[in-house]
Amino acid sequence: MTRIVLVEDEPLFRKGLAKMLSGSGTSWNVCGEAENGLEAEPMLAELQPDLVITDIRMPIMDGLELLKRTKARFPVIEFIVITGFQDFQYAQTALRCGALDLLVKPCGKEDIFEALHKVDALVAEKQARLRKEEMERQLLLDNTLRAIFLRFPYRSEAAAELEASLRSSKLILFQITDYSPTSKQYTKRDVPLLQFAVLNMINEWMDIHRAEGKLLLIESGRYALLADGRLEEEAICAAVRESVWRLLGLTVSSQCAGLIQSLGQLPDLYESSVEQAAMEERAGEARRGEAAYPINRARQQLISAQVAAFIHAGQMDALRQYLDQLIREICGMPTEAWKVEALSLGFALQDTARKQFELNPRLAELTGRIHKLHECRGVDAVRAWMLAETEQFMSRYGEWQEKHSRSAILKAARYMEENYAESLSLQQVAAQVHLNAAYFSHLFKKETGRSFVDYLIELRMEKAKQLLANTDMKITEVSGRIGYDLPNYFAKLFKQATGLSPKDYRKLYQG
């Protein structure tokens, strides 16, 4: 979704542009309007939009000054500058100051849309870059924390960030004591999947108990949880031990090492825990010395965040394309990564379904899903497993969307009732209920029998009738009170709706 602020001192042009964008059926959302740069500047600081469309000549503060001041503070905000032909040389300065594009008045719909599609591509590229940077940052933090536990070299700046965020955390250590229980026929090839499964089961119980913290696989079968110091760890530890045994047949030990005042304590606490677990292990010798499989939990969290973003925007088709692309990427990875990456995708979808669709955790399904993935031989079988996972998710998404739709329209109607006096756009109201504008428009008409625009006009006219019949407000005041800056336009709409001018209606009902 591209969030846009319009800055234009001609209200008719500004309102027309806002209406054009909101009715375009795209992901463009007009989140704010201003008459000049002075009014716009604090608005931009608060809203942090993706794009500003501004006239270059305005009173008090013109568009060029607004561009310069905004780019100095918020360089990621893009600008499209609207100019008259006589201002063209002046507008060239805007390009040198960082404007993305120029539009020369009078500018048609095609010109505006072409410029906005250019912005869309740029915003998508920025978001992809930010997601990649965040994933790399999380990987750096995970690797740094792992290095601290294992007394390996690490980057001091990453350690300083961890120190600030994890000080006074409670350290809980988990360890799988045996990968070869007599009740299962696991092999060495199963270890990466089992490790990943246990990691996600611990995370599931953290979510269920609303526990905040950082969970990390340190070495093969050994996990560290640095959680909020107020956490009651006994309930989570017992739940993890029980569910891992019941679903995977694996024994997991747990130990609370106490509060952490400094990351420098971690190696000693970890080594002490490992020594204690070694004394209690019955069949752990075969596993000792085995390298940890590189599990990329940051990637899983990134997938969850991206899928949630598509759901919030109501972009089902775009979500399906994204999932198809992920499957193609995984199938193009080295053979040894297929199953772990596939399970990562599956867990990301499960996590998103629980949070977005309010589905209860289905830990009991875990054993069967891992077993099916384990039986996959070759890339085609792994691809089929992932397709089944995504189809199940999309089916749940469709069911949730159908159930959610009616309540969404009721919520939208309430929002319009409370904010009818504001500059409401289709895109803005759709965003309030987390639906794509085009889908919201279709759904709104289906549920109410009227288009969004007609419904808003009727709502405003009903409010106008009440004000005209029961107050002495001037007609220009009534017009502004219900959301119309132009009294003549209001009068025209009112007569179309009632057959009377506002003045005649007042005479009739105030008699």
Secondary structure as a PSIPRED ss2 file (coil, helix, strand):
# PSIPRED VFORMAT (PSIPRED V4.0)

   1 M C   1.000  0.000  0.000
   2 T E   0.000  0.000  1.000
   3 R E   0.000  0.000  1.000
   4 I E   0.000  0.000  1.000
   5 V E   0.000  0.000  1.000
   6 L E   0.000  0.000  1.000
   7 V E   0.000  0.000  1.000
   8 E C   1.000  0.000  0.000
   9 D C   1.000  0.000  0.000
  10 E C   1.000  0.000  0.000
  11 P H   0.000  1.000  0.000
  12 L H   0.000  1.000  0.000
  13 F H   0.000  1.000  0.000
  14 R H   0.000  1.000  0.000
  15 K H   0.000  1.000  0.000
  16 G H   0.000  1.000  0.000
  17 L H   0.000  1.000  0.000
  18 A H   0.000  1.000  0.000
  19 K H   0.000  1.000  0.000
  20 M H   0.000  1.000  0.000
  21 L H   0.000  1.000  0.000
  22 S H   0.000  1.000  0.000
  23 G C   1.000  0.000  0.000
  24 S C   1.000  0.000  0.000
  25 G C   1.000  0.000  0.000
  26 T C   1.000  0.000  0.000
  27 S C   1.000  0.000  0.000
  28 W E   0.000  0.000  1.000
  29 N E   0.000  0.000  1.000
  30 V E   0.000  0.000  1.000
  31 C E   0.000  0.000  1.000
  32 G E   0.000  0.000  1.000
  33 E E   0.000  0.000  1.000
  34 A E   0.000  0.000  1.000
  35 E C   1.000  0.000  0.000
  36 N C   1.000  0.000  0.000
  37 G H   0.000  1.000  0.000
  38 L H   0.000  1.000  0.000
  39 E H   0.000  1.000  0.000
  40 A H   0.000  1.000  0.000
  41 E H   0.000  1.000  0.000
  42 P H   0.000  1.000  0.000
  43 M H   0.000  1.000  0.000
  44 L H   0.000  1.000  0.000
  45 A H   0.000  1.000  0.000
  46 E H   0.000  1.000  0.000
  47 L H   0.000  1.000  0.000
  48 Q C   1.000  0.000  0.000
  49 P C   1.000  0.000  0.000
  50 D C   1.000  0.000  0.000
  51 L E   0.000  0.000  1.000
  52 V E   0.000  0.000  1.000
  53 I E   0.000  0.000  1.000
  54 T E   0.000  0.000  1.000
  55 D E   0.000  0.000  1.000
  56 I C   1.000  0.000  0.000
  57 R C   1.000  0.000  0.000
  58 M C   1.000  0.000  0.000
  59 P C   1.000  0.000  0.000
  60 I C   1.000  0.000  0.000
  61 M C   1.000  0.000  0.000
  62 D C   1.000  0.000  0.000
  63 G H   0.000  1.000  0.000
  64 L H   0.000  1.000  0.000
  65 E H   0.000  1.000  0.000
  66 L H   0.000  1.000  0.000
  67 L H   0.000  1.000  0.000
  68 K H   0.000  1.000  0.000
  69 R H   0.000  1.000  0.000
  70 T H   0.000  1.000  0.000
  71 K H   0.000  1.000  0.000
  72 A H   0.000  1.000  0.000
  73 R H   0.000  1.000  0.000
  74 F C   1.000  0.000  0.000
  75 P C   1.000  0.000  0.000
  76 V C   1.000  0.000  0.000
  77 I C   1.000  0.000  0.000
  78 E E   0.000  0.000  1.000
  79 F E   0.000  0.000  1.000
  80 I E   0.000  0.000  1.000
  81 V E   0.000  0.000  1.000
  82 I E   0.000  0.000  1.000
  83 T E   0.000  0.000  1.000
  84 G C   1.000  0.000  0.000
  85 F H   0.000  1.000  0.000
  86 Q H   0.000  1.000  0.000
  87 D H   0.000  1.000  0.000
  88 F H   0.000  1.000  0.000
  89 Q H   0.000  1.000  0.000
  90 Y H   0.000  1.000  0.000
  91 A H   0.000  1.000  0.000
  92 Q H   0.000  1.000  0.000
  93 T H   0.000  1.000  0.000
  94 A H   0.000  1.000  0.000
  95 L H   0.000  1.000  0.000
  96 R H   0.000  1.000  0.000
  97 C C   1.000  0.000  0.000
  98 G C   1.000  0.000  0.000
  99 A C   1.000  0.000  0.000
 100 L C   1.000  0.000  0.000
 101 D E   0.000  0.000  1.000
 102 L E   0.000  0.000  1.000
 103 L E   0.000  0.000  1.000
 104 V E   0.000  0.000  1.000
 105 K C   1.000  0.000  0.000
 106 P C   1.000  0.000  0.000
 107 C C   1.000  0.000  0.000
 108 G C   1.000  0.000  0.000
 109 K H   0.000  1.000  0.000
 110 E H   0.000  1.000  0.000
 111 D H   0.000  1.000  0.000
 112 I H   0.000  1.000  0.000
 113 F H   0.000  1.000  0.000
 114 E H   0.000  1.000  0.000
 115 A H   0.000  1.000  0.000
 116 L H   0.000  1.000  0.000
 117 H H   0.000  1.000  0.000
 118 K H   0.000  1.000  0.000
 119 V H   0.000  1.000  0.000
 120 D H   0.000  1.000  0.000
 121 A H   0.000  1.000  0.000
 122 L H   0.000  1.000  0.000
 123 V H   0.000  1.000  0.000
 124 A H   0.000  1.000  0.000
 125 E H   0.000  1.000  0.000
 126 K H   0.000  1.000  0.000
 127 Q H   0.000  1.000  0.000
 128 A H   0.000  1.000  0.000
 129 R H   0.000  1.000  0.000
 130 L H   0.000  1.000  0.000
 131 R H   0.000  1.000  0.000
 132 K H   0.000  1.000  0.000
 133 E H   0.000  1.000  0.000
 134 E H   0.000  1.000  0.000
 135 M H   0.000  1.000  0.000
 136 E H   0.000  1.000  0.000
 137 R H   0.000  1.000  0.000
 138 Q H   0.000  1.000  0.000
 139 L H   0.000  1.000  0.000
 140 L H   0.000  1.000  0.000
 141 L H   0.000  1.000  0.000
 142 D H   0.000  1.000  0.000
 143 N H   0.000  1.000  0.000
 144 T H   0.000  1.000  0.000
 145 L H   0.000  1.000  0.000
 146 R H   0.000  1.000  0.000
 147 A H   0.000  1.000  0.000
 148 I H   0.000  1.000  0.000
 149 F H   0.000  1.000  0.000
 150 L H   0.000  1.000  0.000
 151 R C   1.000  0.000  0.000
 152 F C   1.000  0.000  0.000
 153 P C   1.000  0.000  0.000
 154 Y C   1.000  0.000  0.000
 155 R C   1.000  0.000  0.000
 156 S H   0.000  1.000  0.000
 157 E H   0.000  1.000  0.000
 158 A H   0.000  1.000  0.000
 159 A H   0.000  1.000  0.000
 160 A H   0.000  1.000  0.000
 161 E H   0.000  1.000  0.000
 162 L H   0.000  1.000  0.000
 163 E H   0.000  1.000  0.000
 164 A H   0.000  1.000  0.000
 165 S H   0.000  1.000  0.000
 166 L H   0.000  1.000  0.000
 167 R C   1.000  0.000  0.000
 168 S C   1.000  0.000  0.000
 169 S C   1.000  0.000  0.000
 170 K E   0.000  0.000  1.000
 171 L E   0.000  0.000  1.000
 172 I E   0.000  0.000  1.000
 173 L E   0.000  0.000  1.000
 174 F E   0.000  0.000  1.000
 175 Q E   0.000  0.000  1.000
 176 I E   0.000  0.000  1.000
 177 T C   1.000  0.000  0.000
 178 D C   1.000  0.000  0.000
 179 Y C   1.000  0.000  0.000
 180 S C   1.000  0.000  0.000
 181 P C   1.000  0.000  0.000
 182 T C   1.000  0.000  0.000
 183 S C   1.000  0.000  0.000
 184 K C   1.000  0.000  0.000
 185 Q C   1.000  0.000  0.000
 186 Y C   1.000  0.000  0.000
 187 T C   1.000  0.000  0.000
 188 K H   0.000  1.000  0.000
 189 R H   0.000  1.000  0.000
 190 D H   0.000  1.000  0.000
 191 V H   0.000  1.000  0.000
 192 P H   0.000  1.000  0.000
 193 L H   0.000  1.000  0.000
 194 L H   0.000  1.000  0.000
 195 Q H   0.000  1.000  0.000
 196 F H   0.000  1.000  0.000
 197 A H   0.000  1.000  0.000
 198 V H   0.000  1.000  0.000
 199 L H   0.000  1.000  0.000
 200 N H   0.000  1.000  0.000
 201 M H   0.000  1.000  0.000
 202 I H   0.000  1.000  0.000
 203 N H   0.000  1.000  0.000
 204 E H   0.000  1.000  0.000
 205 W H   0.000  1.000  0.000
 206 M H   0.000  1.000  0.000
 207 D H   0.000  1.000  0.000
 208 I H   0.000  1.000  0.000
 209 H C   1.000  0.000  0.000
 210 R C   1.000  0.000  0.000
 211 A C   1.000  0.000  0.000
 212 E C   1.000  0.000  0.000
 213 G E   0.000  0.000  1.000
 214 K E   0.000  0.000  1.000
 215 L E   0.000  0.000  1.000
 216 L E   0.000  0.000  1.000
 217 L E   0.000  0.000  1.000
 218 I E   0.000  0.000  1.000
 219 E E   0.000  0.000  1.000
 220 S C   1.000  0.000  0.000
 221 G C   1.000  0.000  0.000
 222 R E   0.000  0.000  1.000
 223 Y E   0.000  0.000  1.000
 224 A E   0.000  0.000  1.000
 225 L E   0.000  0.000  1.000
 226 L E   0.000  0.000  1.000
 227 A E   0.000  0.000  1.000
 228 D C   1.000  0.000  0.000
 229 G C   1.000  0.000  0.000
 230 R C   1.000  0.000  0.000
 231 L C   1.000  0.000  0.000
 232 E C   1.000  0.000  0.000
 233 E H   0.000  1.000  0.000
 234 E H   0.000  1.000  0.000
 235 A H   0.000  1.000  0.000
 236 I H   0.000  1.000  0.000
 237 C H   0.000  1.000  0.000
 238 A H   0.000  1.000  0.000
 239 A H   0.000  1.000  0.000
 240 V H   0.000  1.000  0.000
 241 R H   0.000  1.000  0.000
 242 E H   0.000  1.000  0.000
 243 S H   0.000  1.000  0.000
 244 V H   0.000  1.000  0.000
 245 W H   0.000  1.000  0.000
 246 R H   0.000  1.000  0.000
 247 L H   0.000  1.000  0.000
 248 L H   0.000  1.000  0.000
 249 G C   1.000  0.000  0.000
 250 L C   1.000  0.000  0.000
 251 T C   1.000  0.000  0.000
 252 V E   0.000  0.000  1.000
 253 S E   0.000  0.000  1.000
 254 S E   0.000  0.000  1.000
 255 Q E   0.000  0.000  1.000
 256 C E   0.000  0.000  1.000
 257 A E   0.000  0.000  1.000
 258 G E   0.000  0.000  1.000
 259 L E   0.000  0.000  1.000
 260 I C   1.000  0.000  0.000
 261 Q C   1.000  0.000  0.000
 262 S C   1.000  0.000  0.000
 263 L H   0.000  1.000  0.000
 264 G H   0.000  1.000  0.000
 265 Q H   0.000  1.000  0.000
 266 L H   0.000  1.000  0.000
 267 P H   0.000  1.000  0.000
 268 D H   0.000  1.000  0.000
 269 L H   0.000  1.000  0.000
 270 Y H   0.000  1.000  0.000
 271 E H   0.000  1.000  0.000
 272 S H   0.000  1.000  0.000
 273 S H   0.000  1.000  0.000
 274 V H   0.000  1.000  0.000
 275 E H   0.000  1.000  0.000
 276 Q H   0.000  1.000  0.000
 277 A H   0.000  1.000  0.000
 278 A H   0.000  1.000  0.000
 279 M H   0.000  1.000  0.000
 280 E H   0.000  1.000  0.000
 281 E C   1.000  0.000  0.000
 282 R C   1.000  0.000  0.000
 283 A C   1.000  0.000  0.000
 284 G C   1.000  0.000  0.000
 285 E C   1.000  0.000  0.000
 286 A C   1.000  0.000  0.000
 287 R C   1.000  0.000  0.000
 288 R C   1.000  0.000  0.000
 289 G C   1.000  0.000  0.000
 290 E C   1.000  0.000  0.000
 291 A C   1.000  0.000  0.000
 292 A C   1.000  0.000  0.000
 293 Y C   1.000  0.000  0.000
 294 P C   1.000  0.000  0.000
 295 I C   1.000  0.000  0.000
 296 N C   1.000  0.000  0.000
 297 R H   0.000  1.000  0.000
 298 A H   0.000  1.000  0.000
 299 R H   0.000  1.000  0.000
 300 Q H   0.000  1.000  0.000
 301 Q H   0.000  1.000  0.000
 302 L H   0.000  1.000  0.000
 303 I H   0.000  1.000  0.000
 304 S H   0.000  1.000  0.000
 305 A H   0.000  1.000  0.000
 306 Q H   0.000  1.000  0.000
 307 V H   0.000  1.000  0.000
 308 A H   0.000  1.000  0.000
 309 A H   0.000  1.000  0.000
 310 F H   0.000  1.000  0.000
 311 I H   0.000  1.000  0.000
 312 H H   0.000  1.000  0.000
 313 A C   1.000  0.000  0.000
 314 G C   1.000  0.000  0.000
 315 Q C   1.000  0.000  0.000
 316 M H   0.000  1.000  0.000
 317 D H   0.000  1.000  0.000
 318 A H   0.000  1.000  0.000
 319 L H   0.000  1.000  0.000
 320 R H   0.000  1.000  0.000
 321 Q H   0.000  1.000  0.000
 322 Y H   0.000  1.000  0.000
 323 L H   0.000  1.000  0.000
 324 D H   0.000  1.000  0.000
 325 Q H   0.000  1.000  0.000
 326 L H   0.000  1.000  0.000
 327 I H   0.000  1.000  0.000
 328 R H   0.000  1.000  0.000
 329 E H   0.000  1.000  0.000
 330 I H   0.000  1.000  0.000
 331 C H   0.000  1.000  0.000
 332 G C   1.000  0.000  0.000
 333 M C   1.000  0.000  0.000
 334 P C   1.000  0.000  0.000
 335 T H   0.000  1.000  0.000
 336 E H   0.000  1.000  0.000
 337 A H   0.000  1.000  0.000
 338 W H   0.000  1.000  0.000
 339 K H   0.000  1.000  0.000
 340 V H   0.000  1.000  0.000
 341 E H   0.000  1.000  0.000
 342 A H   0.000  1.000  0.000
 343 L H   0.000  1.000  0.000
 344 S H   0.000  1.000  0.000
 345 L H   0.000  1.000  0.000
 346 G H   0.000  1.000  0.000
 347 F H   0.000  1.000  0.000
 348 A H   0.000  1.000  0.000
 349 L H   0.000  1.000  0.000
 350 Q H   0.000  1.000  0.000
 351 D H   0.000  1.000  0.000
 352 T H   0.000  1.000  0.000
 353 A H   0.000  1.000  0.000
 354 R H   0.000  1.000  0.000
 355 K H   0.000  1.000  0.000
 356 Q H   0.000  1.000  0.000
 357 F C   1.000  0.000  0.000
 358 E C   1.000  0.000  0.000
 359 L C   1.000  0.000  0.000
 360 N C   1.000  0.000  0.000
 361 P C   1.000  0.000  0.000
 362 R C   1.000  0.000  0.000
 363 L H   0.000  1.000  0.000
 364 A H   0.000  1.000  0.000
 365 E H   0.000  1.000  0.000
 366 L H   0.000  1.000  0.000
 367 T H   0.000  1.000  0.000
 368 G H   0.000  1.000  0.000
 369 R H   0.000  1.000  0.000
 370 I H   0.000  1.000  0.000
 371 H H   0.000  1.000  0.000
 372 K H   0.000  1.000  0.000
 373 L H   0.000  1.000  0.000
 374 H H   0.000  1.000  0.000
 375 E C   1.000  0.000  0.000
 376 C C   1.000  0.000  0.000
 377 R C   1.000  0.000  0.000
 378 G C   1.000  0.000  0.000
 379 V H   0.000  1.000  0.000
 380 D H   0.000  1.000  0.000
 381 A H   0.000  1.000  0.000
 382 V H   0.000  1.000  0.000
 383 R H   0.000  1.000  0.000
 384 A H   0.000  1.000  0.000
 385 W H   0.000  1.000  0.000
 386 M H   0.000  1.000  0.000
 387 L H   0.000  1.000  0.000
 388 A H   0.000  1.000  0.000
 389 E H   0.000  1.000  0.000
 390 T H   0.000  1.000  0.000
 391 E H   0.000  1.000  0.000
 392 Q H   0.000  1.000  0.000
 393 F H   0.000  1.000  0.000
 394 M H   0.000  1.000  0.000
 395 S H   0.000  1.000  0.000
 396 R H   0.000  1.000  0.000
 397 Y H   0.000  1.000  0.000
 398 G H   0.000  1.000  0.000
 399 E H   0.000  1.000  0.000
 400 W H   0.000  1.000  0.000
 401 Q H   0.000  1.000  0.000
 402 E H   0.000  1.000  0.000
 403 K H   0.000  1.000  0.000
 404 H H   0.000  1.000  0.000
 405 S H   0.000  1.000  0.000
 406 R H   0.000  1.000  0.000
 407 S H   0.000  1.000  0.000
 408 A H   0.000  1.000  0.000
 409 I H   0.000  1.000  0.000
 410 L H   0.000  1.000  0.000
 411 K H   0.000  1.000  0.000
 412 A H   0.000  1.000  0.000
 413 A H   0.000  1.000  0.000
 414 R H   0.000  1.000  0.000
 415 Y H   0.000  1.000  0.000
 416 M H   0.000  1.000  0.000
 417 E H   0.000  1.000  0.000
 418 E H   0.000  1.000  0.000
 419 N H   0.000  1.000  0.000
 420 Y C   1.000  0.000  0.000
 421 A C   1.000  0.000  0.000
 422 E C   1.000  0.000  0.000
 423 S C   1.000  0.000  0.000
 424 L C   1.000  0.000  0.000
 425 S C   1.000  0.000  0.000
 426 L H   0.000  1.000  0.000
 427 Q H   0.000  1.000  0.000
 428 Q H   0.000  1.000  0.000
 429 V H   0.000  1.000  0.000
 430 A H   0.000  1.000  0.000
 431 A H   0.000  1.000  0.000
 432 Q H   0.000  1.000  0.000
 433 V C   1.000  0.000  0.000
 434 H C   1.000  0.000  0.000
 435 L C   1.000  0.000  0.000
 436 N C   1.000  0.000  0.000
 437 A H   0.000  1.000  0.000
 438 A H   0.000  1.000  0.000
 439 Y H   0.000  1.000  0.000
 440 F H   0.000  1.000  0.000
 441 S H   0.000  1.000  0.000
 442 H H   0.000  1.000  0.000
 443 L H   0.000  1.000  0.000
 444 F H   0.000  1.000  0.000
 445 K H   0.000  1.000  0.000
 446 K H   0.000  1.000  0.000
 447 E H   0.000  1.000  0.000
 448 T H   0.000  1.000  0.000
 449 G C   1.000  0.000  0.000
 450 R C   1.000  0.000  0.000
 451 S C   1.000  0.000  0.000
 452 F H   0.000  1.000  0.000
 453 V H   0.000  1.000  0.000
 454 D H   0.000  1.000  0.000
 455 Y H   0.000  1.000  0.000
 456 L H   0.000  1.000  0.000
 457 I H   0.000  1.000  0.000
 458 E H   0.000  1.000  0.000
 459 L H   0.000  1.000  0.000
 460 R H   0.000  1.000  0.000
 461 M H   0.000  1.000  0.000
 462 E H   0.000  1.000  0.000
 463 K H   0.000  1.000  0.000
 464 A H   0.000  1.000  0.000
 465 K H   0.000  1.000  0.000
 466 Q H   0.000  1.000  0.000
 467 L H   0.000  1.000  0.000
 468 L H   0.000  1.000  0.000
 469 A H   0.000  1.000  0.000
 470 N H   0.000  1.000  0.000
 471 T C   1.000  0.000  0.000
 472 D C   1.000  0.000  0.000
 473 M C   1.000  0.000  0.000
 474 K C   1.000  0.000  0.000
 475 I H   0.000  1.000  0.000
 476 T H   0.000  1.000  0.000
 477 E H   0.000  1.000  0.000
 478 V H   0.000  1.000  0.000
 479 S H   0.000  1.000  0.000
 480 G H   0.000  1.000  0.000
 481 R H   0.000  1.000  0.000
 482 I C   1.000  0.000  0.000
 483 G C   1.000  0.000  0.000
 484 Y C   1.000  0.000  0.000
 485 D C   1.000  0.000  0.000
 486 L C   1.000  0.000  0.000
 487 P H   0.000  1.000  0.000
 488 N H   0.000  1.000  0.000
 489 Y H   0.000  1.000  0.000
 490 F H   0.000  1.000  0.000
 491 A H   0.000  1.000  0.000
 492 K H   0.000  1.000  0.000
 493 L H   0.000  1.000  0.000
 494 F H   0.000  1.000  0.000
 495 K H   0.000  1.000  0.000
 496 Q H   0.000  1.000  0.000
 497 A H   0.000  1.000  0.000
 498 T H   0.000  1.000  0.000
 499 G C   1.000  0.000  0.000
 500 L C   1.000  0.000  0.000
 501 S C   1.000  0.000  0.000
 502 P H   0.000  1.000  0.000
 503 K H   0.000  1.000  0.000
 504 D H   0.000  1.000  0.000
 505 Y H   0.000  1.000  0.000
 506 R H   0.000  1.000  0.000
 507 K H   0.000  1.000  0.000
 508 L H   0.000  1.000  0.000
 509 Y H   0.000  1.000  0.000
 510 Q H   0.000  1.000  0.000
 511 G C   1.000  0.000  0.000
